[in-house]
Amino acid sequence: MKPEITVVVPYYNESKSIEMTLSLIADQTLKPRMAILVNSSSTDNCSEIVDLWIEKYQGPIGFLNIYQSTNTPSSSKNAGIKLATTPWIALMDCGQIFPKTWLESQWSFVMDNPGFDWVSGVCHFMGEGIIDECAVAHTYGYNRKRPTMPTSLIKKELFDKYGLFLENRRAGYDMAWPLLLSHNGIKRGINQDVVMRYENVNFGSTLAGIFKKSFYYNLPTVDMPHYYVPYYYLILLVSEVFVFLIFPKFGIFLALILLLIRSYILSGVKSNNFLLLNKNFRYWIFLPVVAVAIDSGRICGILKGIWKYHLSHIFE
């Protein structure tokens, strides 16, 4: 039985990668019925590129390019999901290289494992350049394969029953929705045979970019049900500040110890290896520098999120 699938792809200023994404969807060994491209308020010409590509396409897939004034990944995905009329939704992002057997492999997984109503593949995180590689080591884990929302194949009825992604979120929505399903006893299948990777930079190529991304990724996490990690970071920060105020020298010593653990041990544990430390001595320098950029952005994002979601209305 051939499944009826709609692929939903949000895009923002993807003029360099959008044609590759369209071609990889068109070349799937299991053809979806529809592919909905959702313009997230792009300011370049990628929407025109999509329209021209669709105009030339001669295959069996119905490609649709839409714009509904959305400007975040979560809202754009939701717009595409709402328009889909098929029983299954597949999610993909631009700038990703994914196999032509993506949909076929996910469908086979669902057929072989009937207990799962949704399944995700994995992303192989490597990084491009020393700063990006260090950022990957601190976040996803260097040379690790992690489950990701892009690559997922999902029964549409799950969205109908439990709701769509959190609206107007640049990040966090792809953690909040799986947590919601898990809280309701819905298990997620992980298909290790579906492996995608970033075409270029995985996390960030500059310290400023890494700070900014960490800020925006962590800002919405304080408003995620059943997710308490931001508050653990705040407890650690408050504890460190308290120790520093009471015992300044010990506070500085403790901060340095925490930085060393964060930079070298935790990054190695996340990566399941210490490959970066063996590559080049420069990584010993950049790992703590990048850690500071990530954690500074994280704390600022969490504090901004607490103000935005929990405190600002009190002072209105």
DRENDO-1510 file (C-alpha; in Angstrom, 1 decimal, always signed):
<recs>
REC; n; res; u; v; w
REC; 1; MET; +0.0; +0.0; +0.0 .
REC; 2; LYS; +1.4; +3.3; -1.1 .
REC; 3; PRO; +1.0; +6.0; +1.7 .
REC; 4; GLU; -0.3; +9.5; +1.0 .
REC; 5; ILE; +2.3; +11.9; +2.4 .
REC; 6; THR; +2.7; +15.7; +2.3 .
REC; 7; VAL; +6.2; +17.1; +2.8 .
REC; 8; VAL; +6.3; +20.5; +4.6 .
REC; 9; VAL; +9.4; +22.6; +4.2 .
REC; 10; PRO; +9.7; +26.2; +5.7 .
REC; 11; TYR; +12.3; +28.4; +4.2 .
REC; 12; TYR; +13.9; +31.8; +4.9 .
REC; 13; ASN; +16.5; +33.4; +2.6 .
REC; 14; GLU; +17.5; +30.0; +1.2 .
REC; 15; SER; +18.3; +31.1; -2.4 .
REC; 16; LYS; +21.6; +29.1; -2.3 .
REC; 17; SER; +20.1; +25.8; -1.1 .
REC; 18; ILE; +16.4; +25.8; -2.0 .
REC; 19; GLU; +16.9; +24.1; -5.4 .
REC; 20; MET; +18.8; +21.3; -3.8 .
REC; 21; THR; +16.0; +20.7; -1.3 .
REC; 22; LEU; +13.4; +20.7; -4.1 .
REC; 23; SER; +15.5; +18.3; -6.2 .
REC; 24; LEU; +16.0; +15.9; -3.3 .
REC; 25; ILE; +12.3; +15.8; -2.6 .
REC; 26; ALA; +11.5; +15.3; -6.3 .
REC; 27; ASP; +14.0; +12.4; -6.5 .
REC; 28; GLN; +12.6; +10.5; -3.5 .
REC; 29; THR; +12.1; +6.8; -4.2 .
REC; 30; LEU; +8.7; +7.0; -2.5 .
REC; 31; LYS; +7.0; +10.0; -4.0 .
REC; 32; PRO; +4.9; +12.2; -1.7 .
REC; 33; ARG; +1.5; +13.4; -3.0 .
REC; 34; MET; +2.3; +17.0; -2.1 .
REC; 35; ALA; +5.2; +19.1; -1.1 .
REC; 36; ILE; +4.3; +22.5; +0.5 .
REC; 37; LEU; +7.1; +25.1; +0.6 .
REC; 38; VAL; +6.3; +27.8; +3.2 .
REC; 39; ASN; +7.9; +31.2; +2.8 .
REC; 40; SER; +8.9; +32.5; +6.3 .
REC; 41; SER; +9.0; +36.2; +5.2 .
REC; 42; SER; +12.1; +35.9; +3.1 .
REC; 43; THR; +13.9; +39.0; +2.0 .
REC; 44; ASP; +15.8; +37.5; -0.9 .
REC; 45; ASN; +14.6; +36.0; -4.2 .
REC; 46; CYS; +14.2; +32.4; -3.0 .
REC; 47; SER; +10.4; +32.5; -3.4 .
REC; 48; GLU; +10.8; +33.4; -7.1 .
REC; 49; ILE; +13.3; +30.5; -7.4 .
REC; 50; VAL; +10.8; +28.1; -6.0 .
REC; 51; ASP; +8.1; +29.4; -8.4 .
REC; 52; LEU; +10.3; +29.0; -11.4 .
REC; 53; TRP; +11.4; +25.5; -10.3 .
REC; 54; ILE; +7.8; +24.4; -9.8 .
REC; 55; GLU; +6.9; +25.8; -13.2 .
REC; 56; LYS; +9.5; +23.6; -14.9 .
REC; 57; TYR; +8.8; +20.5; -12.8 .
REC; 58; GLN; +7.2; +17.7; -14.8 .
REC; 59; GLY; +6.9; +14.9; -12.2 .
REC; 60; PRO; +4.0; +13.4; -10.2 .
REC; 61; ILE; +4.4; +15.4; -7.0 .
REC; 62; GLY; +2.2; +18.4; -6.4 .
REC; 63; PHE; +4.5; +21.3; -5.4 .
REC; 64; LEU; +2.9; +24.3; -3.7 .
REC; 65; ASN; +4.7; +27.5; -2.7 .
REC; 66; ILE; +2.8; +29.5; -0.1 .
REC; 67; TYR; +3.2; +32.7; +2.0 .
REC; 68; GLN; +0.9; +33.4; +4.9 .
REC; 69; SER; +2.8; +36.2; +6.7 .
REC; 70; THR; +4.6; +33.7; +9.0 .
REC; 71; ASN; +8.1; +34.6; +10.1 .
REC; 72; THR; +9.2; +31.8; +12.4 .
REC; 73; PRO; +10.0; +28.1; +11.7 .
REC; 74; SER; +7.2; +26.9; +14.0 .
REC; 75; SER; +4.5; +29.1; +12.5 .
REC; 76; SER; +5.6; +28.2; +9.0 .
REC; 77; LYS; +5.5; +24.5; +9.7 .
REC; 78; ASN; +2.1; +24.9; +11.2 .
REC; 79; ALA; +0.8; +26.8; +8.1 .
REC; 80; GLY; +1.9; +23.9; +5.9 .
REC; 81; ILE; +0.5; +21.2; +8.2 .
REC; 82; LYS; -2.9; +23.0; +8.3 .
REC; 83; LEU; -3.1; +22.9; +4.5 .
REC; 84; ALA; -2.1; +19.3; +4.2 .
REC; 85; THR; -4.9; +16.9; +3.4 .
REC; 86; THR; -3.0; +13.6; +3.5 .
REC; 87; PRO; -2.9; +11.2; +6.5 .
REC; 88; TRP; +0.8; +11.6; +6.9 .
REC; 89; ILE; +3.1; +14.7; +7.3 .
REC; 90; ALA; +6.8; +14.6; +6.6 .
REC; 91; LEU; +9.0; +17.5; +7.8 .
REC; 92; MET; +12.2; +18.7; +6.3 .
REC; 93; ASP; +14.3; +21.9; +6.5 .
REC; 94; CYS; +16.4; +23.7; +3.8 .
REC; 95; GLY; +20.2; +23.4; +3.9 .
REC; 96; GLN; +20.0; +19.7; +4.7 .
REC; 97; ILE; +21.4; +16.9; +2.6 .
REC; 98; PHE; +19.1; +13.9; +3.0 .
REC; 99; PRO; +18.9; +10.5; +1.3 .
REC; 100; LYS; +16.7; +9.8; -1.7 .
REC; 101; THR; +15.3; +6.9; +0.3 .
REC; 102; TRP; +14.2; +9.1; +3.2 .
REC; 103; LEU; +10.5; +8.7; +2.8 .
REC; 104; GLU; +10.7; +5.1; +1.7 .
REC; 105; SER; +12.8; +4.2; +4.7 .
REC; 106; GLN; +10.6; +6.0; +7.2 .
REC; 107; TRP; +7.5; +4.3; +5.8 .
REC; 108; SER; +9.1; +0.9; +6.0 .
REC; 109; PHE; +10.0; +1.6; +9.6 .
REC; 110; VAL; +6.4; +2.5; +10.4 .
REC; 111; MET; +5.1; -0.6; +8.7 .
REC; 112; ASP; +7.6; -2.8; +10.5 .
REC; 113; ASN; +6.9; -1.1; +13.9 .
REC; 114; PRO; +3.1; -0.6; +14.1 .
REC; 115; GLY; +3.4; +0.8; +17.6 .
REC; 116; PHE; +4.8; +4.1; +16.4 .
REC; 117; ASP; +2.6; +6.9; +15.0 .
REC; 118; TRP; +5.7; +9.0; +14.2 .
REC; 119; VAL; +9.3; +8.4; +13.4 .
REC; 120; SER; +12.4; +10.6; +13.1 .
REC; 121; GLY; +15.7; +10.0; +11.5 .
REC; 122; VAL; +19.0; +11.4; +12.7 .
REC; 123; CYS; +21.3; +14.2; +11.9 .
REC; 124; HIS; +25.1; +13.6; +11.7 .
REC; 125; PHE; +26.7; +16.6; +13.4 .
REC; 126; MET; +30.2; +17.5; +12.4 .
REC; 127; GLY; +30.7; +21.3; +11.9 .
REC; 128; GLU; +32.6; +23.4; +9.4 .
REC; 129; GLY; +35.7; +25.1; +10.7 .
REC; 130; ILE; +37.1; +25.2; +14.2 .
REC; 131; ILE; +34.5; +27.5; +15.8 .
REC; 132; ASP; +31.5; +25.6; +14.4 .
REC; 133; GLU; +33.1; +22.2; +15.4 .
REC; 134; CYS; +33.6; +23.5; +19.0 .
REC; 135; ALA; +30.0; +24.7; +19.1 .
REC; 136; VAL; +28.8; +21.3; +17.8 .
REC; 137; ALA; +30.8; +19.6; +20.5 .
REC; 138; HIS; +29.2; +21.7; +23.2 .
REC; 139; THR; +25.6; +21.3; +21.9 .
REC; 140; TYR; +24.8; +18.3; +19.8 .
REC; 141; GLY; +28.1; +16.4; +20.3 .
REC; 142; TYR; +30.9; +16.3; +17.7 .
REC; 143; ASN; +30.6; +13.4; +15.2 .
REC; 144; ARG; +27.3; +12.4; +16.8 .
REC; 145; LYS; +24.0; +11.3; +15.3 .
REC; 146; ARG; +21.0; +12.9; +17.0 .
REC; 147; PRO; +17.2; +12.5; +16.4 .
REC; 148; THR; +15.8; +15.6; +14.7 .
REC; 149; MET; +12.4; +16.9; +13.8 .
REC; 150; PRO; +13.4; +17.4; +10.1 .
REC; 151; THR; +13.3; +13.8; +8.6 .
REC; 152; SER; +10.2; +13.0; +10.7 .
REC; 153; LEU; +7.2; +11.2; +9.3 .
REC; 154; ILE; +4.1; +11.9; +11.4 .
REC; 155; LYS; +0.5; +10.8; +11.4 .
REC; 156; LYS; -1.5; +14.0; +10.8 .
REC; 157; GLU; -4.1; +12.9; +13.4 .
REC; 158; LEU; -1.4; +13.5; +16.1 .
REC; 159; PHE; -1.5; +17.2; +15.3 .
REC; 160; ASP; -5.3; +17.1; +15.2 .
REC; 161; LYS; -5.5; +15.5; +18.6 .
REC; 162; TYR; -2.6; +17.1; +20.5 .
REC; 163; GLY; -2.2; +20.4; +18.7 .
REC; 164; LEU; +0.3; +22.0; +16.4 .
REC; 165; PHE; +3.8; +23.3; +17.3 .
REC; 166; LEU; +4.0; +26.3; +19.6 .
REC; 167; GLU; +3.4; +29.4; +17.5 .
REC; 168; ASN; +5.9; +32.1; +16.8 .
REC; 169; ARG; +9.0; +30.2; +18.0 .
REC; 170; ARG; +12.4; +30.2; +16.3 .
REC; 171; ALA; +13.5; +27.3; +18.6 .
REC; 172; GLY; +12.2; +25.1; +21.3 .
REC; 173; TYR; +9.0; +24.1; +19.6 .
REC; 174; ASP; +10.8; +21.0; +18.2 .
REC; 175; MET; +11.5; +19.9; +21.9 .
REC; 176; ALA; +8.1; +21.0; +23.3 .
REC; 177; TRP; +6.0; +18.9; +20.9 .
REC; 178; PRO; +7.8; +15.6; +21.5 .
REC; 179; LEU; +7.7; +16.3; +25.2 .
REC; 180; LEU; +3.9; +16.8; +24.9 .
REC; 181; LEU; +3.5; +13.6; +23.0 .
REC; 182; SER; +5.7; +11.7; +25.5 .
REC; 183; HIS; +3.7; +13.1; +28.4 .
REC; 184; ASN; +0.6; +11.6; +26.7 .
REC; 185; GLY; +2.2; +8.2; +26.2 .
REC; 186; ILE; +3.0; +8.6; +22.5 .
REC; 187; LYS; +6.3; +7.0; +21.6 .
REC; 188; ARG; +8.7; +8.3; +19.0 .
REC; 189; GLY; +10.5; +5.8; +16.7 .
REC; 190; ILE; +14.1; +6.6; +15.8 .
REC; 191; ASN; +15.2; +5.2; +12.4 .
REC; 192; GLN; +19.0; +5.2; +12.4 .
REC; 193; ASP; +19.0; +4.3; +8.7 .
REC; 194; VAL; +17.8; +7.8; +7.8 .
REC; 195; VAL; +20.8; +10.1; +8.2 .
REC; 196; MET; +20.9; +13.8; +7.1 .
REC; 197; ARG; +23.6; +16.3; +7.5 .
REC; 198; TYR; +24.0; +20.1; +7.2 .
REC; 199; GLU; +25.3; +21.3; +3.8 .
REC; 200; ASN; +27.5; +23.9; +5.5 .
REC; 201; VAL; +27.7; +25.4; +9.0 .
REC; 202; ASN; +26.0; +23.3; +11.7 .
REC; 203; PHE; +25.7; +25.8; +14.5 .
REC; 204; GLY; +27.6; +29.0; +13.9 .
REC; 205; SER; +30.8; +30.2; +12.3 .
REC; 206; THR; +31.5; +33.3; +14.5 .
REC; 207; LEU; +31.4; +33.9; +18.3 .
REC; 208; ALA; +28.8; +36.6; +17.8 .
REC; 209; GLY; +26.6; +34.3; +15.7 .
REC; 210; ILE; +26.9; +31.5; +18.3 .
REC; 211; PHE; +25.9; +33.9; +21.1 .
REC; 212; LYS; +22.9; +35.1; +19.1 .
REC; 213; LYS; +21.8; +31.6; +18.2 .
REC; 214; SER; +22.1; +30.4; +21.8 .
REC; 215; PHE; +20.2; +33.4; +23.0 .
REC; 216; TYR; +17.2; +32.8; +20.6 .
REC; 217; TYR; +17.3; +29.0; +21.1 .
REC; 218; ASN; +17.0; +29.3; +24.9 .
REC; 219; LEU; +14.6; +32.3; +25.1 .
REC; 220; PRO; +11.5; +30.2; +24.5 .
REC; 221; THR; +12.5; +27.2; +26.6 .
REC; 222; VAL; +11.2; +28.8; +29.8 .
REC; 223; ASP; +7.7; +28.6; +28.4 .
REC; 224; MET; +7.9; +24.9; +27.5 .
REC; 225; PRO; +5.7; +22.6; +29.5 .
REC; 226; HIS; +7.5; +19.7; +31.3 .
REC; 227; TYR; +11.0; +21.2; +30.5 .
REC; 228; TYR; +13.0; +22.4; +33.5 .
REC; 229; VAL; +16.6; +22.6; +32.2 .
REC; 230; PRO; +16.6; +26.5; +32.0 .
REC; 231; TYR; +15.9; +26.7; +35.8 .
REC; 232; TYR; +18.8; +24.3; +36.5 .
REC; 233; TYR; +21.1; +26.7; +34.8 .
REC; 234; LEU; +19.7; +29.6; +36.8 .
REC; 235; ILE; +20.1; +27.8; +40.0 .
REC; 236; LEU; +23.8; +27.1; +39.1 .
REC; 237; LEU; +24.3; +30.8; +38.1 .
REC; 238; VAL; +22.7; +32.1; +41.4 .
REC; 239; SER; +24.8; +29.6; +43.4 .
REC; 240; GLU; +28.0; +30.7; +41.7 .
REC; 241; VAL; +27.2; +34.4; +42.2 .
REC; 242; PHE; +26.4; +33.7; +45.9 .
REC; 243; VAL; +29.7; +31.9; +46.5 .
REC; 244; PHE; +31.6; +34.7; +44.7 .
REC; 245; LEU; +30.0; +37.4; +46.9 .
REC; 246; ILE; +30.7; +35.5; +50.1 .
REC; 247; PHE; +34.1; +34.0; +49.2 .
REC; 248; PRO; +35.5; +35.9; +46.1 .
REC; 249; LYS; +38.7; +34.0; +45.7 .
REC; 250; PHE; +37.0; +30.6; +46.0 .
REC; 251; GLY; +34.2; +31.9; +43.7 .
REC; 252; ILE; +36.8; +32.6; +41.0 .
REC; 253; PHE; +38.5; +29.3; +41.5 .
REC; 254; LEU; +35.1; +27.5; +41.3 .
REC; 255; ALA; +34.2; +29.3; +38.1 .
REC; 256; LEU; +37.5; +28.3; +36.5 .
REC; 257; ILE; +36.9; +24.7; +37.5 .
REC; 258; LEU; +33.4; +24.7; +36.1 .
REC; 259; LEU; +34.7; +26.2; +32.9 .
REC; 260; LEU; +37.3; +23.5; +32.5 .
REC; 261; ILE; +34.8; +20.8; +33.1 .
REC; 262; ARG; +32.3; +22.4; +30.8 .
REC; 263; SER; +34.9; +23.0; +28.0 .
REC; 264; TYR; +36.7; +19.7; +28.0 .
REC; 265; ILE; +35.0; +16.9; +29.9 .
REC; 266; LEU; +31.3; +17.7; +29.1 .
REC; 267; SER; +32.0; +18.3; +25.4 .
REC; 268; GLY; +33.8; +15.0; +25.3 .
REC; 269; VAL; +31.0; +13.2; +27.0 .
REC; 270; LYS; +28.4; +14.8; +24.7 .
REC; 271; SER; +30.5; +13.7; +21.7 .
REC; 272; ASN; +31.2; +10.2; +23.1 .
REC; 273; ASN; +34.9; +10.9; +22.3 .
REC; 274; PHE; +37.6; +13.5; +22.7 .
REC; 275; LEU; +38.5; +13.7; +19.0 .
REC; 276; LEU; +38.7; +17.5; +18.9 .
REC; 277; LEU; +41.3; +17.6; +21.6 .
REC; 278; ASN; +43.4; +15.3; +19.5 .
REC; 279; LYS; +43.0; +17.2; +16.2 .
REC; 280; ASN; +44.9; +20.4; +17.0 .
REC; 281; PHE; +46.2; +22.3; +20.0 .
REC; 282; ARG; +44.0; +25.3; +18.9 .
REC; 283; TYR; +40.9; +23.3; +20.0 .
REC; 284; TRP; +42.1; +23.5; +23.6 .
REC; 285; ILE; +41.9; +27.3; +23.3 .
REC; 286; PHE; +38.7; +27.6; +21.3 .
REC; 287; LEU; +36.6; +25.1; +23.3 .
REC; 288; PRO; +36.4; +27.3; +26.4 .
REC; 289; VAL; +36.0; +30.5; +24.4 .
REC; 290; VAL; +33.1; +29.0; +22.5 .
REC; 291; ALA; +31.6; +27.6; +25.7 .
REC; 292; VAL; +31.5; +31.1; +27.2 .
REC; 293; ALA; +29.8; +32.4; +24.1 .
REC; 294; ILE; +27.2; +29.6; +24.2 .
REC; 295; ASP; +26.5; +29.9; +27.9 .
REC; 296; SER; +26.4; +33.7; +27.9 .
REC; 297; GLY; +23.8; +33.6; +25.2 .
REC; 298; ARG; +21.9; +30.8; +27.0 .
REC; 299; ILE; +21.7; +32.7; +30.3 .
REC; 300; CYS; +20.7; +36.0; +28.5 .
REC; 301; GLY; +18.1; +34.1; +26.6 .
REC; 302; ILE; +16.7; +32.4; +29.7 .
REC; 303; LEU; +16.5; +35.7; +31.6 .
REC; 304; LYS; +14.9; +37.4; +28.6 .
REC; 305; GLY; +12.4; +34.5; +28.4 .
REC; 306; ILE; +11.5; +34.7; +32.1 .
REC; 307; TRP; +10.8; +38.4; +31.6 .
REC; 308; LYS; +8.8; +37.9; +28.4 .
REC; 309; TYR; +6.7; +34.9; +29.5 .
REC; 310; HIS; +6.4; +35.3; +33.2 .
REC; 311; LEU; +7.1; +38.8; +34.5 .
REC; 312; SER; +6.4; +41.5; +31.8 .
REC; 313; HIS; +2.6; +41.2; +32.2 .
REC; 314; ILE; +2.9; +42.0; +35.9 .
REC; 315; PHE; +4.3; +45.5; +35.0 .
REC; 316; GLU; +1.9; +46.3; +32.2 .
</recs>
